[in-house]
Amino acid sequence: MNRIPREEFAERVENLRTWMRTENIDTCFVYGDEYRRENLRYMTNNWPIFERSAVVIPLVGEPVILGAPEGKELCREMSAWDDIRLVPEFTCVTVPDEIVYPFADYTTFKAVFADVNKGKGMKRLGVVGIDAMPHYLYEKIVKSSGAEIIDANNVLNDMRLRKSDNEVKCLLKAVEIADRAYTELMKAAIPGVTELELSAIAIGEAMKLGAEYVPFCLVMSGNRVSTIVGRATQKVIEDGDMVSAALAVQYEGYIASFAFPFVAGNMTGEQRQFITWLVEAYETAIANIGAGIPQNTFVIAVKDYFHKHGLSEYDLYPPLHGCGMSEAENPYPNEVITTPFLKNMTVNTDISLFGHFYGSNRIETSFVVTENGCYTPSILFKTLIDAWKNGDNYQKVL
């Protein structure tokens, strides 16, 4: 099974400590919960359910995981670190009431800060996740630390930009699962089924194949495709309905997404032309992803293609974003971002048109940036692109 070994988590901690020493940071506090899990999981592999969690990382010594009572054993099962302590502030995310756990062995933020700093006061505390935590919790951390608070979000964002070989392997497994689940969704998309039935097929197949989570499975059909993002409904798919489906699959913390436009039943010439625009925009731009190439060149290539064909008003957002521990993460370039791609960045194409009278849809899959360009591990994506270019009925090649 592909996964991130404990040694790699230790390496991440040391990389963070290098920054801490440079910026005279005494301790780092990395926050996460079920919904904003990415930074916490990157540093610990811990992903809480219902509750909040954090890791306190001193300049010297093992990190300390902070959690809540119900998730303690789950934390012990998942975490790369052994020192797990409970704080009452981290109980259920969605409940404002104080929940009583009579057997919980609680500590406090102040006691943990004092312990990891060997009783010495802190001058500067780096905090990751200020944007994700509630304000009252932030105030409690400020008061408990007595230190100057340094927003360290960008440090973790930068660390996560380039993926290790182990991270790439996890993402590739997520791509493999997404391929197979999306294939089953497309095969089942015949007139008479509902959007919810297609979603259930894709989610069930993904979980059966080893996904730990499906962040989303969007399914829209007919006139609903113009909603950009939409949850599956009881709507029955009819002959000739364009289907816009997007599936995100999470494996060992890493998320791959897949989307490709198709029509249930008989396709019109206008629908074929619409999908051709998306495919050609992708083929026009893909050579602009590679180590050292400015990120905006891909964006400009897509937008220039759409402008040439009079489609700019239907091009509603940038056609590329990073992927990894979030479905969408850095980089998220626009036309003016000249920062170069780096080797082992992982990105998703998200080439889309919405609101055109021929239809609305997107093409999305994951790519790994290399020294000489990029590659997608998605066999399904290559199969569908080739079938479309050859004029084949791409649903029959599945």
Contacts in CASP RR format, 6 or more apart in sequence:
PFRMAT RR
TARGET T0000
AUTHOR 0000-0000-0000
METHOD contacts of the structure
MODEL  1
MNRIPREEFAERVENLRTWMRTENIDTCFVYGDEYRRENLRYMTNNWPIF
ERSAVVIPLVGEPVILGAPEGKELCREMSAWDDIRLVPEFTCVTVPDEIV
YPFADYTTFKAVFADVNKGKGMKRLGVVGIDAMPHYLYEKIVKSSGAEII
DANNVLNDMRLRKSDNEVKCLLKAVEIADRAYTELMKAAIPGVTELELSA
IAIGEAMKLGAEYVPFCLVMSGNRVSTIVGRATQKVIEDGDMVSAALAVQ
YEGYIASFAFPFVAGNMTGEQRQFITWLVEAYETAIANIGAGIPQNTFVI
AVKDYFHKHGLSEYDLYPPLHGCGMSEAENPYPNEVITTPFLKNMTVNTD
ISLFGHFYGSNRIETSFVVTENGCYTPSILFKTLIDAWKNGDNYQKVL
2 166 0 8 1.000
2 169 0 8 1.000
2 170 0 8 1.000
2 172 0 8 1.000
2 173 0 8 1.000
2 251 0 8 1.000
2 252 0 8 1.000
3 166 0 8 1.000
3 170 0 8 1.000
3 252 0 8 1.000
4 45 0 8 1.000
4 164 0 8 1.000
4 166 0 8 1.000
4 167 0 8 1.000
4 170 0 8 1.000
4 252 0 8 1.000
5 166 0 8 1.000
6 80 0 8 1.000
8 164 0 8 1.000
8 166 0 8 1.000
9 43 0 8 1.000
9 44 0 8 1.000
9 45 0 8 1.000
9 80 0 8 1.000
9 81 0 8 1.000
10 80 0 8 1.000
12 42 0 8 1.000
12 43 0 8 1.000
12 159 0 8 1.000
13 43 0 8 1.000
13 57 0 8 1.000
13 63 0 8 1.000
15 159 0 8 1.000
16 28 0 8 1.000
16 43 0 8 1.000
16 57 0 8 1.000
16 155 0 8 1.000
16 156 0 8 1.000
16 159 0 8 1.000
17 57 0 8 1.000
17 59 0 8 1.000
19 25 0 8 1.000
19 152 0 8 1.000
19 155 0 8 1.000
20 26 0 8 1.000
20 27 0 8 1.000
20 28 0 8 1.000
20 57 0 8 1.000
20 59 0 8 1.000
20 126 0 8 1.000
21 59 0 8 1.000
23 124 0 8 1.000
23 150 0 8 1.000
24 123 0 8 1.000
24 124 0 8 1.000
25 59 0 8 1.000
25 124 0 8 1.000
25 125 0 8 1.000
25 126 0 8 1.000
25 150 0 8 1.000
25 152 0 8 1.000
26 58 0 8 1.000
26 59 0 8 1.000
26 117 0 8 1.000
26 121 0 8 1.000
26 122 0 8 1.000
26 123 0 8 1.000
26 124 0 8 1.000
26 125 0 8 1.000
26 147 0 8 1.000
27 56 0 8 1.000
27 57 0 8 1.000
27 58 0 8 1.000
27 59 0 8 1.000
27 113 0 8 1.000
27 116 0 8 1.000
27 117 0 8 1.000
27 122 0 8 1.000
27 125 0 8 1.000
27 126 0 8 1.000
27 145 0 8 1.000
27 147 0 8 1.000
28 56 0 8 1.000
28 57 0 8 1.000
28 125 0 8 1.000
28 126 0 8 1.000
28 127 0 8 1.000
28 128 0 8 1.000
28 152 0 8 1.000
29 54 0 8 1.000
29 55 0 8 1.000
29 56 0 8 1.000
29 57 0 8 1.000
29 125 0 8 1.000
29 126 0 8 1.000
29 127 0 8 1.000
29 128 0 8 1.000
29 141 0 8 1.000
29 145 0 8 1.000
30 39 0 8 1.000
30 40 0 8 1.000
30 43 0 8 1.000
30 44 0 8 1.000
30 54 0 8 1.000
30 55 0 8 1.000
30 57 0 8 1.000
30 128 0 8 1.000
30 129 0 8 1.000
30 156 0 8 1.000
31 39 0 8 1.000
31 40 0 8 1.000
31 52 0 8 1.000
31 53 0 8 1.000
31 54 0 8 1.000
31 127 0 8 1.000
31 128 0 8 1.000
31 129 0 8 1.000
31 130 0 8 1.000
31 132 0 8 1.000
31 133 0 8 1.000
31 137 0 8 1.000
32 39 0 8 1.000
32 40 0 8 1.000
32 48 0 8 1.000
32 52 0 8 1.000
32 53 0 8 1.000
32 54 0 8 1.000
32 129 0 8 1.000
32 132 0 8 1.000
32 133 0 8 1.000
33 40 0 8 1.000
33 48 0 8 1.000
33 51 0 8 1.000
33 52 0 8 1.000
33 53 0 8 1.000
33 93 0 8 1.000
33 132 0 8 1.000
34 47 0 8 1.000
34 48 0 8 1.000
34 49 0 8 1.000
34 50 0 8 1.000
34 51 0 8 1.000
34 93 0 8 1.000
35 93 0 8 1.000
35 132 0 8 1.000
36 129 0 8 1.000
36 132 0 8 1.000
37 47 0 8 1.000
37 48 0 8 1.000
37 325 0 8 1.000
38 160 0 8 1.000
38 325 0 8 1.000
38 326 0 8 1.000
38 329 0 8 1.000
39 128 0 8 1.000
39 129 0 8 1.000
39 153 0 8 1.000
39 156 0 8 1.000
39 160 0 8 1.000
39 325 0 8 1.000
40 46 0 8 1.000
40 47 0 8 1.000
40 48 0 8 1.000
40 53 0 8 1.000
40 54 0 8 1.000
40 55 0 8 1.000
41 47 0 8 1.000
41 253 0 8 1.000
41 325 0 8 1.000
42 156 0 8 1.000
42 159 0 8 1.000
42 160 0 8 1.000
42 325 0 8 1.000
43 55 0 8 1.000
43 57 0 8 1.000
43 63 0 8 1.000
43 156 0 8 1.000
44 55 0 8 1.000
44 63 0 8 1.000
44 65 0 8 1.000
44 79 0 8 1.000
44 80 0 8 1.000
44 81 0 8 1.000
45 78 0 8 1.000
45 79 0 8 1.000
45 80 0 8 1.000
46 53 0 8 1.000
46 55 0 8 1.000
46 65 0 8 1.000
46 75 0 8 1.000
46 78 0 8 1.000
46 79 0 8 1.000
46 80 0 8 1.000
47 78 0 8 1.000
47 253 0 8 1.000
48 67 0 8 1.000
48 68 0 8 1.000
48 71 0 8 1.000
48 74 0 8 1.000
48 75 0 8 1.000
48 90 0 8 1.000
49 71 0 8 1.000
49 74 0 8 1.000
50 70 0 8 1.000
50 71 0 8 1.000
50 92 0 8 1.000
50 93 0 8 1.000
50 94 0 8 1.000
51 67 0 8 1.000
51 68 0 8 1.000
51 70 0 8 1.000
51 71 0 8 1.000
51 90 0 8 1.000
51 91 0 8 1.000
51 92 0 8 1.000
51 93 0 8 1.000
52 67 0 8 1.000
52 68 0 8 1.000
52 89 0 8 1.000
52 90 0 8 1.000
52 91 0 8 1.000
52 93 0 8 1.000
52 133 0 8 1.000
52 137 0 8 1.000
53 65 0 8 1.000
53 66 0 8 1.000
53 67 0 8 1.000
53 68 0 8 1.000
53 75 0 8 1.000
53 90 0 8 1.000
54 65 0 8 1.000
54 66 0 8 1.000
54 67 0 8 1.000
54 90 0 8 1.000
55 63 0 8 1.000
55 64 0 8 1.000
55 65 0 8 1.000
55 66 0 8 1.000
55 81 0 8 1.000
56 63 0 8 1.000
56 64 0 8 1.000
56 66 0 8 1.000
56 112 0 8 1.000
56 113 0 8 1.000
56 116 0 8 1.000
57 63 0 8 1.000
58 116 0 8 1.000
58 117 0 8 1.000
61 116 0 8 1.000
62 81 0 8 1.000
62 82 0 8 1.000
62 83 0 8 1.000
63 81 0 8 1.000
63 83 0 8 1.000
64 81 0 8 1.000
64 83 0 8 1.000
64 84 0 8 1.000
64 85 0 8 1.000
64 112 0 8 1.000
64 115 0 8 1.000
64 116 0 8 1.000
65 75 0 8 1.000
65 79 0 8 1.000
65 81 0 8 1.000
65 83 0 8 1.000
65 84 0 8 1.000
65 85 0 8 1.000
66 84 0 8 1.000
66 85 0 8 1.000
66 86 0 8 1.000
66 87 0 8 1.000
66 90 0 8 1.000
66 109 0 8 1.000
66 112 0 8 1.000
67 75 0 8 1.000
67 84 0 8 1.000
67 85 0 8 1.000
67 86 0 8 1.000
67 87 0 8 1.000
67 90 0 8 1.000
68 86 0 8 1.000
68 87 0 8 1.000
68 88 0 8 1.000
68 90 0 8 1.000
68 91 0 8 1.000
68 92 0 8 1.000
69 86 0 8 1.000
69 91 0 8 1.000
69 101 0 8 1.000
69 103 0 8 1.000
69 104 0 8 1.000
70 91 0 8 1.000
70 101 0 8 1.000
72 84 0 8 1.000
72 86 0 8 1.000
75 84 0 8 1.000
76 84 0 8 1.000
85 107 0 8 1.000
85 112 0 8 1.000
86 104 0 8 1.000
86 105 0 8 1.000
86 106 0 8 1.000
86 107 0 8 1.000
87 106 0 8 1.000
87 107 0 8 1.000
87 108 0 8 1.000
87 109 0 8 1.000
87 112 0 8 1.000
88 98 0 8 1.000
88 104 0 8 1.000
88 106 0 8 1.000
89 109 0 8 1.000
89 137 0 8 1.000
89 140 0 8 1.000
91 98 0 8 1.000
91 99 0 8 1.000
91 101 0 8 1.000
92 99 0 8 1.000
108 144 0 8 1.000
109 140 0 8 1.000
109 141 0 8 1.000
109 144 0 8 1.000
109 145 0 8 1.000
110 144 0 8 1.000
110 145 0 8 1.000
113 121 0 8 1.000
113 122 0 8 1.000
113 125 0 8 1.000
113 144 0 8 1.000
113 145 0 8 1.000
114 121 0 8 1.000
121 146 0 8 1.000
121 147 0 8 1.000
122 145 0 8 1.000
122 146 0 8 1.000
122 147 0 8 1.000
123 147 0 8 1.000
123 148 0 8 1.000
124 147 0 8 1.000
124 148 0 8 1.000
124 150 0 8 1.000
125 141 0 8 1.000
125 145 0 8 1.000
125 146 0 8 1.000
125 147 0 8 1.000
125 148 0 8 1.000
125 149 0 8 1.000
125 150 0 8 1.000
126 149 0 8 1.000
126 150 0 8 1.000
126 151 0 8 1.000
126 152 0 8 1.000
127 138 0 8 1.000
127 141 0 8 1.000
127 149 0 8 1.000
127 150 0 8 1.000
127 151 0 8 1.000
127 152 0 8 1.000
128 152 0 8 1.000
128 153 0 8 1.000
128 155 0 8 1.000
128 156 0 8 1.000
129 153 0 8 1.000
130 138 0 8 1.000
130 149 0 8 1.000
130 151 0 8 1.000
130 153 0 8 1.000
131 153 0 8 1.000
141 149 0 8 1.000
142 149 0 8 1.000
157 329 0 8 1.000
157 330 0 8 1.000
160 324 0 8 1.000
160 325 0 8 1.000
160 329 0 8 1.000
160 330 0 8 1.000
161 330 0 8 1.000
161 331 0 8 1.000
161 342 0 8 1.000
161 345 0 8 1.000
162 342 0 8 1.000
162 343 0 8 1.000
162 344 0 8 1.000
162 345 0 8 1.000
163 171 0 8 1.000
163 324 0 8 1.000
163 344 0 8 1.000
163 345 0 8 1.000
163 346 0 8 1.000
163 368 0 8 1.000
164 344 0 8 1.000
167 254 0 8 1.000
167 324 0 8 1.000
167 346 0 8 1.000
168 344 0 8 1.000
168 346 0 8 1.000
168 368 0 8 1.000
170 251 0 8 1.000
170 252 0 8 1.000
170 253 0 8 1.000
170 254 0 8 1.000
171 251 0 8 1.000
171 254 0 8 1.000
171 255 0 8 1.000
171 256 0 8 1.000
171 323 0 8 1.000
171 324 0 8 1.000
171 346 0 8 1.000
171 366 0 8 1.000
171 368 0 8 1.000
172 377 0 8 1.000
173 251 0 8 1.000
173 252 0 8 1.000
173 254 0 8 1.000
174 211 0 8 1.000
174 249 0 8 1.000
174 250 0 8 1.000
174 251 0 8 1.000
174 254 0 8 1.000
174 255 0 8 1.000
174 256 0 8 1.000
174 366 0 8 1.000
175 249 0 8 1.000
175 256 0 8 1.000
175 258 0 8 1.000
175 365 0 8 1.000
175 366 0 8 1.000
175 376 0 8 1.000
175 377 0 8 1.000
175 378 0 8 1.000
176 209 0 8 1.000
176 377 0 8 1.000
177 206 0 8 1.000
177 209 0 8 1.000
177 210 0 8 1.000
177 211 0 8 1.000
177 249 0 8 1.000
177 251 0 8 1.000
177 256 0 8 1.000
178 206 0 8 1.000
178 247 0 8 1.000
178 248 0 8 1.000
178 249 0 8 1.000
178 256 0 8 1.000
178 257 0 8 1.000
178 258 0 8 1.000
178 378 0 8 1.000
179 258 0 8 1.000
179 378 0 8 1.000
179 379 0 8 1.000
179 380 0 8 1.000
179 381 0 8 1.000
180 205 0 8 1.000
180 206 0 8 1.000
180 209 0 8 1.000
180 380 0 8 1.000
181 201 0 8 1.000
181 202 0 8 1.000
181 203 0 8 1.000
181 204 0 8 1.000
181 205 0 8 1.000
181 206 0 8 1.000
181 209 0 8 1.000
181 211 0 8 1.000
181 247 0 8 1.000
181 249 0 8 1.000
182 202 0 8 1.000
182 245 0 8 1.000
182 247 0 8 1.000
182 258 0 8 1.000
182 260 0 8 1.000
182 380 0 8 1.000
183 380 0 8 1.000
183 398 0 8 1.000
184 201 0 8 1.000
184 202 0 8 1.000
184 205 0 8 1.000
185 198 0 8 1.000
185 199 0 8 1.000
185 201 0 8 1.000
185 202 0 8 1.000
185 205 0 8 1.000
185 219 0 8 1.000
185 245 0 8 1.000
185 247 0 8 1.000
186 245 0 8 1.000
186 260 0 8 1.000
186 262 0 8 1.000
186 395 0 8 1.000
186 398 0 8 1.000
187 395 0 8 1.000
187 398 0 8 1.000
188 197 0 8 1.000
188 198 0 8 1.000
188 201 0 8 1.000
189 198 0 8 1.000
189 237 0 8 1.000
189 243 0 8 1.000
189 245 0 8 1.000
189 262 0 8 1.000
189 264 0 8 1.000
189 395 0 8 1.000
190 237 0 8 1.000
190 264 0 8 1.000
190 265 0 8 1.000
191 237 0 8 1.000
191 238 0 8 1.000
191 239 0 8 1.000
191 240 0 8 1.000
191 241 0 8 1.000
191 264 0 8 1.000
191 265 0 8 1.000
192 236 0 8 1.000
192 237 0 8 1.000
192 238 0 8 1.000
193 236 0 8 1.000
193 237 0 8 1.000
194 232 0 8 1.000
194 233 0 8 1.000
194 234 0 8 1.000
194 235 0 8 1.000
194 236 0 8 1.000
194 237 0 8 1.000
195 219 0 8 1.000
195 220 0 8 1.000
195 221 0 8 1.000
195 224 0 8 1.000
195 232 0 8 1.000
195 233 0 8 1.000
195 234 0 8 1.000
195 235 0 8 1.000
195 237 0 8 1.000
196 219 0 8 1.000
196 232 0 8 1.000
196 233 0 8 1.000
196 234 0 8 1.000
198 219 0 8 1.000
198 232 0 8 1.000
198 237 0 8 1.000
198 243 0 8 1.000
198 245 0 8 1.000
199 217 0 8 1.000
199 219 0 8 1.000
199 232 0 8 1.000
202 214 0 8 1.000
202 217 0 8 1.000
202 245 0 8 1.000
202 247 0 8 1.000
203 214 0 8 1.000
203 217 0 8 1.000
206 214 0 8 1.000
206 247 0 8 1.000
206 249 0 8 1.000
207 214 0 8 1.000
210 251 0 8 1.000
211 249 0 8 1.000
211 250 0 8 1.000
211 251 0 8 1.000
212 250 0 8 1.000
212 251 0 8 1.000
212 252 0 8 1.000
212 253 0 8 1.000
213 250 0 8 1.000
214 247 0 8 1.000
214 248 0 8 1.000
214 249 0 8 1.000
214 250 0 8 1.000
215 248 0 8 1.000
215 249 0 8 1.000
215 250 0 8 1.000
215 255 0 8 1.000
215 327 0 8 1.000
216 246 0 8 1.000
216 247 0 8 1.000
216 248 0 8 1.000
216 327 0 8 1.000
217 232 0 8 1.000
217 245 0 8 1.000
217 246 0 8 1.000
217 247 0 8 1.000
217 248 0 8 1.000
218 229 0 8 1.000
218 230 0 8 1.000
218 231 0 8 1.000
218 232 0 8 1.000
218 244 0 8 1.000
218 245 0 8 1.000
218 246 0 8 1.000
218 247 0 8 1.000
218 259 0 8 1.000
219 230 0 8 1.000
219 231 0 8 1.000
219 232 0 8 1.000
219 243 0 8 1.000
219 244 0 8 1.000
219 245 0 8 1.000
220 227 0 8 1.000
220 230 0 8 1.000
220 232 0 8 1.000
220 243 0 8 1.000
220 244 0 8 1.000
220 245 0 8 1.000
221 235 0 8 1.000
221 237 0 8 1.000
221 238 0 8 1.000
221 241 0 8 1.000
221 242 0 8 1.000
221 243 0 8 1.000
221 244 0 8 1.000
221 264 0 8 1.000
222 237 0 8 1.000
222 238 0 8 1.000
222 241 0 8 1.000
222 242 0 8 1.000
222 243 0 8 1.000
224 230 0 8 1.000
224 233 0 8 1.000
224 235 0 8 1.000
224 244 0 8 1.000
225 242 0 8 1.000
225 243 0 8 1.000
225 244 0 8 1.000
225 359 0 8 1.000
225 360 0 8 1.000
225 361 0 8 1.000
226 354 0 8 1.000
226 355 0 8 1.000
226 359 0 8 1.000
226 360 0 8 1.000
228 316 0 8 1.000
228 352 0 8 1.000
228 354 0 8 1.000
228 360 0 8 1.000
229 246 0 8 1.000
237 243 0 8 1.000
237 264 0 8 1.000
238 264 0 8 1.000
239 264 0 8 1.000
239 265 0 8 1.000
239 266 0 8 1.000
240 263 0 8 1.000
240 264 0 8 1.000
240 265 0 8 1.000
240 266 0 8 1.000
240 267 0 8 1.000
240 268 0 8 1.000
240 271 0 8 1.000
241 263 0 8 1.000
241 264 0 8 1.000
241 265 0 8 1.000
242 261 0 8 1.000
242 262 0 8 1.000
242 263 0 8 1.000
242 271 0 8 1.000
242 274 0 8 1.000
242 359 0 8 1.000
242 360 0 8 1.000
242 361 0 8 1.000
243 261 0 8 1.000
243 262 0 8 1.000
243 263 0 8 1.000
243 264 0 8 1.000
244 259 0 8 1.000
244 261 0 8 1.000
244 360 0 8 1.000
244 361 0 8 1.000
244 362 0 8 1.000
245 259 0 8 1.000
246 257 0 8 1.000
246 258 0 8 1.000
246 259 0 8 1.000
246 362 0 8 1.000
246 364 0 8 1.000
247 257 0 8 1.000
247 258 0 8 1.000
247 259 0 8 1.000
248 255 0 8 1.000
248 256 0 8 1.000
248 257 0 8 1.000
248 327 0 8 1.000
249 255 0 8 1.000
249 256 0 8 1.000
249 257 0 8 1.000
249 258 0 8 1.000
253 324 0 8 1.000
253 325 0 8 1.000
254 324 0 8 1.000
254 325 0 8 1.000
255 323 0 8 1.000
255 324 0 8 1.000
255 325 0 8 1.000
255 326 0 8 1.000
255 327 0 8 1.000
256 323 0 8 1.000
256 365 0 8 1.000
256 366 0 8 1.000
257 323 0 8 1.000
257 327 0 8 1.000
257 348 0 8 1.000
257 364 0 8 1.000
257 365 0 8 1.000
257 366 0 8 1.000
258 364 0 8 1.000
258 365 0 8 1.000
258 366 0 8 1.000
258 378 0 8 1.000
258 380 0 8 1.000
258 381 0 8 1.000
259 350 0 8 1.000
259 361 0 8 1.000
259 362 0 8 1.000
259 363 0 8 1.000
259 364 0 8 1.000
259 365 0 8 1.000
260 363 0 8 1.000
260 364 0 8 1.000
260 365 0 8 1.000
260 380 0 8 1.000
260 381 0 8 1.000
260 384 0 8 1.000
261 274 0 8 1.000
261 275 0 8 1.000
261 278 0 8 1.000
261 361 0 8 1.000
261 362 0 8 1.000
261 363 0 8 1.000
262 275 0 8 1.000
262 394 0 8 1.000
262 395 0 8 1.000
263 271 0 8 1.000
270 357 0 8 1.000
270 358 0 8 1.000
270 359 0 8 1.000
271 358 0 8 1.000
271 359 0 8 1.000
273 358 0 8 1.000
274 353 0 8 1.000
274 356 0 8 1.000
274 358 0 8 1.000
274 359 0 8 1.000
274 361 0 8 1.000
275 361 0 8 1.000
275 388 0 8 1.000
276 388 0 8 1.000
277 306 0 8 1.000
277 309 0 8 1.000
277 311 0 8 1.000
277 353 0 8 1.000
278 351 0 8 1.000
278 352 0 8 1.000
278 353 0 8 1.000
278 361 0 8 1.000
278 362 0 8 1.000
278 363 0 8 1.000
279 363 0 8 1.000
279 385 0 8 1.000
279 388 0 8 1.000
279 389 0 8 1.000
280 305 0 8 1.000
281 302 0 8 1.000
281 305 0 8 1.000
281 306 0 8 1.000
281 319 0 8 1.000
281 351 0 8 1.000
282 302 0 8 1.000
282 349 0 8 1.000
282 351 0 8 1.000
282 363 0 8 1.000
282 385 0 8 1.000
283 385 0 8 1.000
284 301 0 8 1.000
284 302 0 8 1.000
284 305 0 8 1.000
285 298 0 8 1.000
285 301 0 8 1.000
285 302 0 8 1.000
285 305 0 8 1.000
285 319 0 8 1.000
285 351 0 8 1.000
286 298 0 8 1.000
286 349 0 8 1.000
286 374 0 8 1.000
287 373 0 8 1.000
288 297 0 8 1.000
288 298 0 8 1.000
288 301 0 8 1.000
289 298 0 8 1.000
289 320 0 8 1.000
289 341 0 8 1.000
289 347 0 8 1.000
289 367 0 8 1.000
289 369 0 8 1.000
289 373 0 8 1.000
289 374 0 8 1.000
290 341 0 8 1.000
290 369 0 8 1.000
290 370 0 8 1.000
290 371 0 8 1.000
290 372 0 8 1.000
290 373 0 8 1.000
290 374 0 8 1.000
291 340 0 8 1.000
291 341 0 8 1.000
291 342 0 8 1.000
291 343 0 8 1.000
291 369 0 8 1.000
291 370 0 8 1.000
291 371 0 8 1.000
291 372 0 8 1.000
291 373 0 8 1.000
292 340 0 8 1.000
292 341 0 8 1.000
292 342 0 8 1.000
293 340 0 8 1.000
293 341 0 8 1.000
293 373 0 8 1.000
294 337 0 8 1.000
294 338 0 8 1.000
294 339 0 8 1.000
294 340 0 8 1.000
294 341 0 8 1.000
295 320 0 8 1.000
295 331 0 8 1.000
295 333 0 8 1.000
295 337 0 8 1.000
295 338 0 8 1.000
295 339 0 8 1.000
295 340 0 8 1.000
295 341 0 8 1.000
296 333 0 8 1.000
296 334 0 8 1.000
296 335 0 8 1.000
296 336 0 8 1.000
296 337 0 8 1.000
296 338 0 8 1.000
298 319 0 8 1.000
298 320 0 8 1.000
298 333 0 8 1.000
299 318 0 8 1.000
299 319 0 8 1.000
299 320 0 8 1.000
299 333 0 8 1.000
299 334 0 8 1.000
299 335 0 8 1.000
299 337 0 8 1.000
300 335 0 8 1.000
302 315 0 8 1.000
302 319 0 8 1.000
302 320 0 8 1.000
302 351 0 8 1.000
303 312 0 8 1.000
303 315 0 8 1.000
303 319 0 8 1.000
303 335 0 8 1.000
306 312 0 8 1.000
306 314 0 8 1.000
306 315 0 8 1.000
306 353 0 8 1.000
311 353 0 8 1.000
311 356 0 8 1.000
314 353 0 8 1.000
314 354 0 8 1.000
314 355 0 8 1.000
314 356 0 8 1.000
314 360 0 8 1.000
315 352 0 8 1.000
315 353 0 8 1.000
316 352 0 8 1.000
316 354 0 8 1.000
317 350 0 8 1.000
317 352 0 8 1.000
318 332 0 8 1.000
318 333 0 8 1.000
318 334 0 8 1.000
318 350 0 8 1.000
319 349 0 8 1.000
319 350 0 8 1.000
319 351 0 8 1.000
319 352 0 8 1.000
320 331 0 8 1.000
320 332 0 8 1.000
320 333 0 8 1.000
320 347 0 8 1.000
320 348 0 8 1.000
320 349 0 8 1.000
320 350 0 8 1.000
321 328 0 8 1.000
321 329 0 8 1.000
321 331 0 8 1.000
321 332 0 8 1.000
321 347 0 8 1.000
321 348 0 8 1.000
321 350 0 8 1.000
322 328 0 8 1.000
322 329 0 8 1.000
322 330 0 8 1.000
322 331 0 8 1.000
322 332 0 8 1.000
322 345 0 8 1.000
322 346 0 8 1.000
322 347 0 8 1.000
322 348 0 8 1.000
323 329 0 8 1.000
323 346 0 8 1.000
323 347 0 8 1.000
323 348 0 8 1.000
323 366 0 8 1.000
324 346 0 8 1.000
327 348 0 8 1.000
328 348 0 8 1.000
331 337 0 8 1.000
331 339 0 8 1.000
331 341 0 8 1.000
331 345 0 8 1.000
331 347 0 8 1.000
333 339 0 8 1.000
341 347 0 8 1.000
341 369 0 8 1.000
341 374 0 8 1.000
342 369 0 8 1.000
343 369 0 8 1.000
343 370 0 8 1.000
343 371 0 8 1.000
344 368 0 8 1.000
344 369 0 8 1.000
345 368 0 8 1.000
345 369 0 8 1.000
346 366 0 8 1.000
346 367 0 8 1.000
346 368 0 8 1.000
346 369 0 8 1.000
347 366 0 8 1.000
347 367 0 8 1.000
347 369 0 8 1.000
347 374 0 8 1.000
348 364 0 8 1.000
348 365 0 8 1.000
348 366 0 8 1.000
348 367 0 8 1.000
349 363 0 8 1.000
349 364 0 8 1.000
349 365 0 8 1.000
349 367 0 8 1.000
350 362 0 8 1.000
350 363 0 8 1.000
350 364 0 8 1.000
351 362 0 8 1.000
351 363 0 8 1.000
351 364 0 8 1.000
352 360 0 8 1.000
352 361 0 8 1.000
352 362 0 8 1.000
352 363 0 8 1.000
353 359 0 8 1.000
353 360 0 8 1.000
353 361 0 8 1.000
353 362 0 8 1.000
354 360 0 8 1.000
354 361 0 8 1.000
365 376 0 8 1.000
365 378 0 8 1.000
365 381 0 8 1.000
366 376 0 8 1.000
366 377 0 8 1.000
366 378 0 8 1.000
367 374 0 8 1.000
367 375 0 8 1.000
367 376 0 8 1.000
368 374 0 8 1.000
368 375 0 8 1.000
368 376 0 8 1.000
368 377 0 8 1.000
376 382 0 8 1.000
380 398 0 8 1.000
383 394 0 8 1.000
383 397 0 8 1.000
383 398 0 8 1.000
384 394 0 8 1.000
384 397 0 8 1.000
387 393 0 8 1.000
387 394 0 8 1.000
387 397 0 8 1.000
388 394 0 8 1.000
END
